[in-house]
Amino acid sequence: MSRSQPNDGPGKRRILIVDDHPLVRAGIAALIEGEPGLEVCGGTGTFHEALTLLRHTVPDLAIVDISLAHGSGLELVKRLSRSQPNIRVLVCSMHEESLFAQRAINAGAMGYINKQEATAHVIDAIRQVLAGKIYLSRRMAECMTYRQPDTGSAAGLCSVRDLTDRELEVFSLVGRGISTSQIAEQLHISGKTVESHRENIKKKLDMRSSSELIRYAAQWVYEQG
């Protein structure tokens, strides 16, 4: 699969790194700076600063984490897809590939790589995305191509897969111990809307109480690393 190609002429390809862990940004930057034809044009860990940098630096590619300070990486990808479609996006995250890769591609990203594999494969992923191709692990590419039914026994995880992007975002924040008012402020939505999302999540996950939701969400966040 491929998409239209921006800035494919001579010169170094500019890459912006958006990750809320400074050490991760530094590690990815070090790998990139050692490669011919590639350079880092900036980095940040916050949602809003990323939007500003993307407008002012106009990179060829943005490497984006799912979890950002004051916002969601998926929402950032969606905004980029609408407002700056010539900037290609590679999502690099610790979150489970089977749960987030398809969401990232649907949001407008051209690749997904797990941070555990990034040291060995991030340069290949960058070059493939810059060439206008979709990058996924072989296992995930086969899963998305053939759509094999999920035969796993983790019913809870299957239910989490059924959440919308926004519900999954709220679920993750609940698991981090963020209050309803703080979630509303961070996502720029009303407290009533947050409560509505929480109720929808409880129904989808077949939970009767808020405490049950909090315990399950906290365990899920812990397992995600």
C-alpha positions in Angstrom: 0.0 0.0 0.0 1.2 3.5 -0.7 0.2 7.1 -0.5 1.1 10.4 -2.1 4.8 11.4 -1.5 5.9 14.8 -0.2 9.4 16.3 -0.6 11.0 13.4 -2.3 13.7 15.5 -3.9 17.4 15.6 -2.8 18.5 16.6 0.7 18.0 15.1 4.2 14.5 14.0 5.2 13.4 15.8 8.4 11.9 13.9 11.3 10.0 15.1 14.3 9.8 12.9 17.4 6.7 13.1 19.6 7.1 11.0 22.8 6.5 11.9 26.4 9.7 10.1 27.6 12.8 12.3 27.0 15.1 9.2 27.1 13.0 7.6 24.3 13.2 10.7 22.2 17.0 10.9 22.7 17.4 7.2 21.9 15.4 7.4 18.6 17.2 10.7 17.7 20.6 9.0 18.2 19.6 6.2 15.8 18.3 8.7 13.2 21.3 11.0 13.3 23.6 8.2 12.5 21.8 7.5 9.3 22.6 9.1 5.9 19.8 11.2 4.4 17.9 11.6 7.7 17.9 14.3 10.4 15.9 15.2 13.5 14.2 18.6 13.2 12.7 18.6 16.7 11.1 16.7 19.6 8.4 17.1 22.2 6.3 15.1 24.7 3.2 17.2 24.7 0.2 17.2 22.4 -0.1 21.0 21.9 3.6 21.6 21.5 3.6 18.9 18.9 0.9 20.8 16.9 3.0 23.9 17.1 6.2 22.2 16.0 4.4 20.4 13.2 3.2 23.7 11.8 6.5 25.5 12.1 9.0 22.8 11.2 6.9 20.9 8.6 8.8 17.6 8.8 8.7 14.8 6.2 7.8 12.4 8.9 6.5 12.5 12.5 7.2 9.6 14.9 4.3 9.7 17.4 3.6 7.8 20.7 0.1 6.8 21.6 0.3 8.3 25.1 1.2 12.0 25.3 1.0 14.7 27.9 -2.3 16.6 27.7 -3.6 14.6 24.7 -3.7 11.4 22.6 -1.3 10.3 19.9 -4.2 8.9 17.9 -6.0 12.3 18.0 -2.8 14.0 16.9 -2.5 11.6 14.0 -6.1 12.3 13.0 -5.5 16.1 13.1 -2.4 15.7 11.0 -4.2 13.6 8.5 -6.8 16.3 8.1 -4.7 19.5 8.2 -1.2 18.4 7.0 -1.7 15.2 5.0 1.8 15.5 3.4 3.4 14.8 6.7 3.7 11.0 7.1 3.3 9.4 10.5 4.9 6.4 12.1 3.4 5.4 15.5 5.9 4.0 17.9 4.4 2.8 21.2 4.6 0.3 24.1 0.9 -0.4 23.7 -0.2 -3.8 22.3 0.1 -3.9 18.5 -2.9 -6.0 18.0 -5.1 -3.4 19.8 -3.6 -0.2 18.4 -2.0 -0.8 15.0 -5.3 -0.9 13.1 -6.5 2.2 15.0 -3.3 4.0 14.1 -3.6 3.1 10.4 -7.3 4.1 10.4 -6.4 7.4 12.0 -4.0 8.2 9.1 -0.6 6.8 10.2 1.4 4.8 7.7 3.1 2.5 10.2 3.1 1.1 13.7 6.2 -0.2 15.6 6.4 -1.4 19.1 9.1 0.3 21.2 10.5 -3.1 22.2 11.4 -3.6 18.5 12.3 0.0 17.8 16.1 -0.2 18.3 16.4 -3.0 15.7 13.7 -1.9 13.2 12.9 1.8 13.5 15.2 2.9 10.7 13.7 0.3 8.4 10.2 1.5 9.4 11.2 5.1 8.8 12.6 4.5 5.4 9.6 2.3 4.4 7.1 5.0 5.4 9.2 7.7 3.7 9.0 5.6 0.6 5.2 5.8 0.8 4.6 2.2 2.1 2.8 0.9 5.1 5.0 -0.5 7.9 3.8 -3.2 10.2 5.3 -6.3 11.8 4.9 -9.4 9.7 2.5 -10.9 12.3 0.3 -7.8 12.3 0.3 -7.4 8.6 -0.9 -11.0 8.2 -3.6 -10.4 10.9 -4.9 -7.3 9.2 -4.8 -9.0 5.7 -6.5 -12.2 6.6 -8.6 -11.1 9.6 -8.3 -14.4 11.4 -10.9 -14.7 14.2 -9.6 -14.2 17.7 -9.4 -17.5 19.4 -7.8 -16.2 22.6 -9.2 -16.8 26.0 -8.8 -13.2 27.2 -12.4 -12.1 27.0 -11.6 -8.8 28.7 -9.1 -7.9 26.1 -11.5 -8.7 23.3 -14.0 -6.4 25.0 -11.4 -3.6 25.2 -10.9 -4.0 21.4 -14.6 -3.1 21.0 -14.1 0.3 22.6 -14.1 3.4 20.3 -10.9 5.4 20.1 -12.3 8.0 22.5 -13.6 5.4 24.9 -10.2 3.7 24.9 -8.6 7.0 25.7 -10.9 7.6 28.6 -10.4 4.0 29.8 -6.7 4.5 29.8 -6.9 7.7 31.7 -9.2 6.1 34.3 -6.6 3.4 34.7 -3.9 6.0 35.4 -6.0 7.3 38.3 -7.1 10.5 36.5 -10.4 12.0 37.9 -13.4 12.8 35.7 -12.8 16.5 35.9 -9.1 16.1 35.0 -10.0 13.8 32.0 -12.5 16.4 30.9 -9.9 19.2 31.0 -7.3 17.1 29.3 -9.5 16.0 26.5 -11.3 19.3 26.2 -14.8 17.8 26.7 -17.4 18.2 29.4 -17.5 16.2 32.6 -20.9 15.0 31.5 -19.4 13.6 28.3 -16.7 11.8 30.3 -19.3 10.2 32.5 -21.2 9.1 29.4 -18.1 7.5 28.0 -17.5 5.8 31.4 -21.0 4.4 31.4 -20.6 3.1 27.8 -17.3 1.5 28.7 -18.9 -0.3 31.7 -21.7 -1.6 29.5 -19.3 -2.9 26.9 -17.0 -4.5 29.5 -20.0 -5.9 31.4 -19.1 -4.1 34.6 -21.6 -3.1 37.3 -19.7 -0.5 39.3 -17.2 2.3 38.9 -14.8 0.7 41.3 -14.8 -2.4 39.1 -14.0 -0.3 36.1 -11.2 1.5 37.9 -9.6 -1.8 39.1 -9.8 -3.3 35.6 -8.5 -0.2 33.9 -5.6 0.1 36.3 -4.7 -3.5 35.7 -4.9 -3.0 31.9 -2.6 0.1 32.1 -0.1 -1.8 34.2 0.0 -4.7 31.7 0.5 -2.3 28.9 3.7 -1.2 30.5 
